Amino acid sequence: MESLARFVSSPASLVPRHSLFCAPKRARRGDMLRARLSNENDLLFDSAITAASLRFQETNRPEPLLLDPYAGCFVTFDFDMKAKKQTPHYCLSTRYIDDKLLSTVSHIDGLKQVVLLTDGMDTRPYRLKWPYLTVMFDISPDRVFKVATQNLKDAGAKVPETCVFLHIPSEPSKILEALTAKGFNGNRPSIWAIQGFPVMTLANFEEILYLVGSMAMEGSYFLGELPAWLVETEIGKKPDLNSWMDQLFMSNGFKVKIINHAEIAKNYGKQPVSEDYGNVLFIAEQLRLSDDQMETWRRTSERIEEDGDEDGFEEL
């Protein structure tokens, strides 16, 4: 089976006990990673590193929400300090998404399809215990992903041998065609998650909804984080959030639910948190047939009609 790898090492002073794959001899690889990216991609890279720093911090807490043995491979001192100023919402969201992904695929018979829309440095393919025959598709900025992949490969991280990990660059407009070419099957169940994926406008997110709605089999789930500033730009104030989200998702064939971070914190035995966070956490269910399901239905209907015409002709 095909598998991909990614990530980097960090200064020895920042390597946690859990970061078994981060070798001290690669101490400045995080700085090299930044240097190899152009100014155009710095914001994407900085955002991804900040997220990795948050996972790094959480991993090293006495009772962590999640364990990411590879996050430390990306962390440099300045990003580590920046992460300490962040709220716990990101890690709560990450743990929620982790658990939902694993619980969903565990109930899928046969081939399991997981689509991750990420910042290019998502570690889920490596750190989660994926069941047999899980195929993961990572859609993310290509240059960030490639550099991260090489560094994680250098660190020795691997995707489970019984799983497949495939990357699709987020830059081309034909992501749907690329997913199909990689073997995604809209006649089979799938689960889609978005976290860290660059969304600049409402139109960008609507394109994502269209993509998922076109490819995900009826009953499949789409979950993750939507930038709060994007929502507030559209509706102004948060009291209208639920109705706005309902309208946006339902118009694209999804039934959506906003997930409360305070409830997640309570469920995981953590201190209560406010809802003052930069992203909206959601989970949505696909209510429509995928394009593949529609095509299968069309062919079946045509075949039934043809068989009926032949039977009628024989009776005559």
N, C-alpha and C positions, 0 to 999 in steps of 0.2 A: 504493500500500500504506500501511497505517496504521503509524505508528511513534510511540514515546513517548520522552521525554527526562527526565533528572533530574540533580541535583547542584548544588553551590554553589562559591563562590570562597573563598579564605583570605587571611590577611594577606600582603602582598607579600613580607615577609621569609621566608615559608615556602613560597612558590611555587617548585617545582623547575623545572629546565630542561624536563622532559618535560611539565609542565602547561601546554600551549599554550593551553588554553581558559579559564584562570583569569585574569581581568583584575584588575589592582591596584585599580581603582576600586570593586570589590566587596569590599574588604578585610575588612569586618566582617560579611559575610554569614553566616559560620559561627556567630557569636554571635546573629545575628538568628534563625537556624534554631532554635537551642536555645530562645530566648525565645518562639517561636511554638508550642512544644509544651507541653502541660499537664504538671503534675507526675506524672500517671498514666503518661505515656508517656516520662518522662525516662530510665528505666532502659533501655528499648528504644533510645532515641536514643543514649545514652551507649555502649551496646554496639556499635551500628552505627558510631559515630564512631571508637571504639577500633580496630575492624577496618580501617576506612579508613586510620587512622594507620599501622597495620602495613604496609599496601600502599604507603603513601606512603614510609615508611622504606626498604622493600625496593626500590622503584623508583629511589631515589637512591643505592643502593650501586654500587660499581664494576662488579660482575658480578651483577646482580640475577636472582633466580629468575623474576620476572615484571615486566611493565611496566604500570602503571596510571596513565595520564596525567591521570585525573580524581580520584584519591584526594586529592591536595593541595587540591582545592576544598572539602573538608570539614574539613580539619585546622586546629585552633586550637592555640596554644602548649601549653596544659595537656595536651591529648590527645597532642600530639607527644611530650612528655616521658614520658607514661604508656606510650606504645608502645615507647620505647627500653628499657623494663624487661622487655619480653615476650620469650619464647623464639621460635625460628624455626619452630616447628611449624605455626603458622597459615599462614604463607606457603608452606611445603612442601605442606600440604593444599590450599591454593588452587591452586598450580601443578598438582598431581596432578589435581584436579577439572577445571581448564581443559583439560588435555591429553586427558583421557578424554572430555570433552564433544565436543571438536573431532574426535578420531579416530573417535568413534562416528557422529556425524552425517555425516562424510565418506563413510561406507560405506552410507548410506541413500539409495536412489533416490527421486527425486521429492520430495514434501513431507517436511520434517524437523521433528519436534516435540520441543521442549526445554522442560521444566518446571523452573523454579527456585524453590525455597522459600527465601526470603531474609529479611534484616533490613530490607529496603526501600531499601537503598543499594548494592545489588550492581551492579557496573559491567560485568559480563560482556557484556550486550547491546551495549555501546558499544566496549569495548576489544578484544574477540576478533574474529578474522577468520572470520565465519560464512559458510558456503557459500550459494549461491543457494537460495531457497525454504525458508529456515529460519524457523519460527514459534516464538517464545519466549513462554512464559506465566510471568509473575512473580507468585508468591503471597507476600504480605508484609503487614505492618501498614499499613493504608491511610493514616493521617495522616502517618506517617514517609515513606512513598513519595511522597505528593502534594507535600509540601514539598521533598523532595529532587529530584523531577522538575522542578519549576518552576525551581529553582536551576541544575540542569544544563542545562535549556533556555536559561536566560539566558547560560550559559557557552558555548553554541554546539555542544554535543555532539549527535551524531545516531546513530541506529541505521542500519545499511546499508540503502540504498534497496530492495534485493532481498529484504529480510527484513521480518517483521512482529513487533512487540513488543506484548503485551497484558498488562494488570495485572488481578489478581483479589485483592480484599481478603481477608486471612486471618481477619478477625473473624467473618464470617457462618459458620454451621455448614454451609451448603449449598455448599461449594466444588466438590463433584463436579458438581452441577447447573450451577454457574457456568462451569466448564471446558467442559462440553458446550455450553452456550449460546454460548461464545466460539469454538466450532468444533473443539475437541479431538476426535480420532477414535481410538477404541480399537482399530480394525481396522488401524491403521498403526503402525509402529515409533515408539518415543519413548525419550528418556532423561531421567531425573529426578535432580536434585541438590538437596541440602539443606545450607546453610551459613549460620549466623547466624539462622535461623528460630527464634522463641521456642518452646521446648519446656519446659514446667513440670513435667510429670508423665509417668510411663510410659504412662498412659492417653492423653495427648496424642500420644505417638509411635506408639502402636498405632493411633490414628485416622489418622495419616499413612500407616502401612503399609497400612491398609485402603483408603485413598484410592488409593494407587499400585497396589495389587493389583487394585482394581476397574477401573482405567482403563488401565493399561499393558498393551500387547500382550505375549503370550508371547514371551520372549526379550529383552525390554527390560531396561535397566539402571537401578538406583537406587543412587546413591552420595552420600557426603557425611560429615558429622560428627554424632555423637550425643554429648550431654553425658556426660562420664565420671562426674560425681557422680550422675547418674540411674542409671547402671549399677551403681555401687558401693553405692547405696542398696538396690538389689534383691538383689545377690549378696554384698555385704560386701567381698570381696577379689578382686583381679584374676586369680588363677590360674584362676578359674571363668569368666572372661570369654568365652572361645571357645565353650564349651558353652552358656552362657546366650544368647549372640548367635545361635548356630545354632538353638536352640529357639525363640527369639522370632521370627526371620525365617522359619524353615521352617514354623512354625504359621500364617504368613500367606502361604505360597506362594513364598518366596524362598530361594535358595541364597546365603549370605553369606560374604564373606571380609574379615577385618580386615587393614588395610594398615599395615605397619610404617614409621614415619617414618624410622628409621635406614636402611632400604633405599631409601626415596625420596631421602634426602640423598645416598646413595652413587651412585644412578643419575644424579643431577643434578650430581655432582662437588662436593658440599658437605661441610662438616665433619660428622662423626657427631653425632647428637643422642640424648639419652635418650628414653624413652617416658613421661616424667613430664609429662603434658600434660592440659589440661582437657577434651579431647574425644577420642572414639574415631573414627578414620577407617575407613570401610568401603565396600565395593562389593558389590551384590547383584544377582542375575539373577532375573527373573520366570519362574516355572516353570508358572504357571497361565494359562488363557485369560482375557482381559479380559471385562468384562460385554458389551461390544460384540461380541466374538468369539463369546461364548456365545449371544447373541441371533441373530447371523448363522447359527450352527450350527443353532439351533432352527428358524429359518425355512426353512433348506435342507432339514432333515429332514422338516418338515411338507410341503414342496412335493414331495419325493420320494415320501412316503407317498400324497399326493393323486394324483400322476401314476400311481403303482402301482395305486391303487384304480380309476382311470379305465380303465387298460389291462385290468384284470381284468374290469370290467363289459362292455367291448367284446367280450372273448372269449366271454362268456356270451351 
